[in-house]
């Protein structure tokens, strides 16, 4: 069965497989919506308390007593998903990939600050873009979205990225790493040994590690302990996961409850109100919650890069 989607200005888009509920699924769908509203009420009541209980960063930048020579601006590795299809919990399939704005906005911020960005994917395949990330609600204006799409379609550095194996071999030539989100991360990057090794490599050198939205889930699959263990982090919230599964995907993701998994692995996980801009920095680890957090993420990541270039090392300030 297919259906036509209509844009806000009344234009019809191409037909696509319907992800609506069947009659037998209607009670389940009604229950999910009721739980969604109940969860929203709880979040409204508890958001102020959560803000008061926010955990401090575990590590902080410590600078040398004698100012060191400032390192020149270097290259930043962006690891994107090349997965084009995702299998959901009910065994149905959906198109997936990297969330466009979650890589393009930080890319603009970093290159605008004078850093070179190099792209890598599993196997060196062209990255996939999650169709959901093209929706206008994730963009401030149509021109920016069109600019991002043109970049993905035409830029040679993104059409022919490095393989993660090549990036791993050249790890010492980069100053930091960023992994944007999107459900594609859960398909080809979550358990990727090369990505795990790269994250550990940058972390042990106190170089900036940036994980956006779904990407912090990778921390739960790395060997513990590691240089990023037990940090204060954020990620897509359980409520946002539930909303996406109910109203966008039409079924549960196979890997979900990322925040709970992070807590189970010893991380301090914090989430802000759904859809709000939220990013956290724990010394050289910068994480963000959703597609609306890219400006905050970029600012914190650039801050971490600046500290690294000025010789900062990550150290504890007495927190257990």
N, C-alpha and C positions, 0 to 999 in steps of 0.2 A: 504494500500500500504506500502511496506517496501523497504528499501535500505540498501546496504552494505557500511559501512564506511571503508576507507582505511587509514592506518597509514602512517606516513612519510617514513617508510622503506619499504612500499609496501605490508605489511601484511594486510589481510582483517579481520575486526572484525565481530562479530555476527550481523545479520540483526536486524533492529529496525524500528519503525514507522517513516515514512517520515514526516518531518515538513516543507517541501518545500512549496512554494506558489502554489495555484491552479491558473488556467487561469484567473478566475474572480478576484483573488487577485493580479495579476501581476501589474496593475497600482498602487495599494496601495504600493506594495513592491518597485516599481521604485521611487515613491515619497519619501518613507522612506529613501532609499539610497541617493537620491538627498539632502534631508534634513540633513542626516548624514554628507555628505561632506561639506555642507554649515556650519553646526555646528562646524566641525573641523577647518574650516578657521577662524571662529569667535574666537574659543579658542586659536588658534595660535596667532591671533592678540592681544587678550586681556589678555593672561596669565601673562605677565609682570605687567600690571596694577593691576590685581587681587592680585598679590604677594605684591605690594606696599600698597594695601588697607586692608591687613590682620588685623583682630581685635585682640587685646591682650586678654589674659585670663581674665575672670571676677574675679576669685579668685586665690589666691596665698598661698603657704604654709608658715605659720608663726610658728616659733619654740619658745619653752619656754625660758625665760630669763636664767633660770638655767638648764643646760643640764639634761634631764631625763634619767633614765635607759633605755637602748635600749631593745625594746621588742624582744623576740626570733622569729625566722622565724616560721610562722604558716601555716595554711592550706588555700588554695585558692579554691573557688568554681567555677567550669566551668559548665555553663548551655548550653546544646546542644539541638538542635532540633531533635525530633524523628519522624517528619512528613515525610512520604515517597512519598506523592503525592501532587501536587499543581494544582489548577484549575485556568486557565488563563482567561483573559478578554473575549476571544471568546468562553469560556466554554470548551475548550480542556483541556486535562490533561497532565502533565509531571511529571517525577520522580524528586524528590527534596530531601532536607536534609541539614545537616551542611556542610559547605565548608571545606574539609579535612585539607588543609594547614593552614586555619585560626584558627583552634584549635590546630593542632599538633605542629606547630612552636612555638607559645607562651607556649604550654605545655612543650616543651623541654627547652625553655629559663628559665622558672620558676623552674622546677625541677632541672635543671642544677645549679641554684643559691641556691639550698637548700630548696626550698618550696615544700610542699606536695600539690598535686592537687587532688580534689575530684570532681567527675562528677555527674550531676543531669540532669534529663529530666522531661518533663510533664508525670506524671503517673509512672515514673521509668522504662519506656520502653527503650530498646536498641536504641542508637542514629542512625539516618539515615544519610548516606553520599551522598551528591549530586553527581551524576555521572559526571557532568561537571567538578567537582573539581579534577578528576583523569586525566584530559587532561595534556599532557606533558608541555604545555606552561606555566603552573602554578608552575612548579618545576624546580629547578636548575639541578637536576640529577635524573635518574631513581631509583638509590639506595635509595634516601630519600623518594620518593613516595612509593616504595615497603615496606620500613620500617614503614611508616605511616599506610599503609594498613594492615600489619601484626599486628600492635598494636591494630587497631580497631577490627580485627578478633579474637584476642587471649587474650588481657588484661582483666582480670576479673573485674577490677574496671570500665571499660567502657562497658562491656557486661551486668553488673548488676548495673546500676547507682542508686543513690538516686532518689526518687520522689521529685518534687519541694516542696510538702507539708512537707516532712521530712526535706529537706534542710532548709525550712523556720523555722521549729521548732528548728533547730540546728544552726540558723544563728549566734549566739554569738560565736560559735566555729571556725568561719572563719575570716580571716584577709582581704579578698577582694573577688571580683567576676569578672568573665570574661564571656562575651556572644559572641562567634564567630558568623560570618555571614553565609550567604547562604539563598536561598529563603525559606527554611524550617522555618526560623525564622518568616516569614510573615504568616505562617499557624498556628503553635501551641504555639508561644511565644508572638506574638505582643500584644494580649489582655489578656495575662495570669495574673490573679490577684496575684498569688503567686510570680511570677517574679517581678511584679511591687512593691510588698511589700519588697522583698529582695533588690532591687535596692535602695529604699528609706531607708531601714535599714542601709545599708553600707554607703550611702551618708551622712546621718545625723551623723554618727560616724567618718566622714572624712576618711573612709577606701577606698582604690582604687576600682573604678568601671571602667571596661574595656568593650567597645562596638565596635565591628568590622564590617565594611562594611555595611551590611543591618541592623545590630542590633541597631544602634542609632534610627531607626524608632520607637522602643519601647518607647522612650522618649515622642513621640507625643501622646501616648495613656495613659500615666500616668496622674493621677489627678494633675491639676495645681492650685496653685504653689506647688512645692516640692523641696527638697534640691538640685536637679540638674537643676532646672529651670534657663533659661536665660544664660546658659553657652555658651562658644565658642566650637563648635564641627565640626567634619567632618563626612562624610558618603560616600557611593557609590554616585557618581555624576549623575546628570540627563543625561549627555552624555553617561556615562558608562551604565546606565539603558537602554537607547535607543539602544545602540550597542548590549547589551545582548538580549534584546527583539527581535531585528531585525535579528541577525545572529546566536543566540543560541536557544532561546525559540520559535521563530516563531510567537509570539503574545505578546500583552501587558500583564504585570502582573496586577492583580486586585488592588494591592496597589503599587503605584509608586510615582515618584516625591518626594522622601524622603527629599531631601535638602529643597525644597520649603515648605514642611509640617513643617519641623523643624523651618524654618524662621517664618512661620505663627504662631507657638506656642511660639515665643519669643526667640529662640536660635539664636546665631550668627553662621551661617553655612558657612564653607569655603571648597572649593574643589580645588585640584591641577589638573594639566594636566592629562587627562585620561591615566590610566595604570602606572602612576608614583607612587613612594612610598611616602605616605603622612599620617602622624599621628599627632594629637594634644593633648596637655595636658592642662586642666584647673583645676589646683590643683589636686584633687583626681579623676577627670573624664578624662579618656584617650579614645580617639576615633580614628579610622583609616578608610581609604577610600576604600581599595580594597585588593585582595589577595597578591599583591606585596608589601604591607606595613607592613608585620608581623614583620620584624626585627626592624623597627622603633617603632612600637607599643610596642613590648616586652621591648625595652630599656626604653621607657617612663613609662611603667607600673612598671617595676622594680625600676625605680627612684621614682615613687610615693609610692611604698611599702617601700622603704628605708626611705623616709621622714616620713611616718606614724610610722614606727618602732622607729624613733627618736623623736616622740612626736609632729610632726607637726599638726597644725590645719589649716583649710581653712578660709581665711578672705579676704575681699576686700581691695584694695589699692586706694580707692577714685574713682573708676570707677562708674558712675551712674547706 
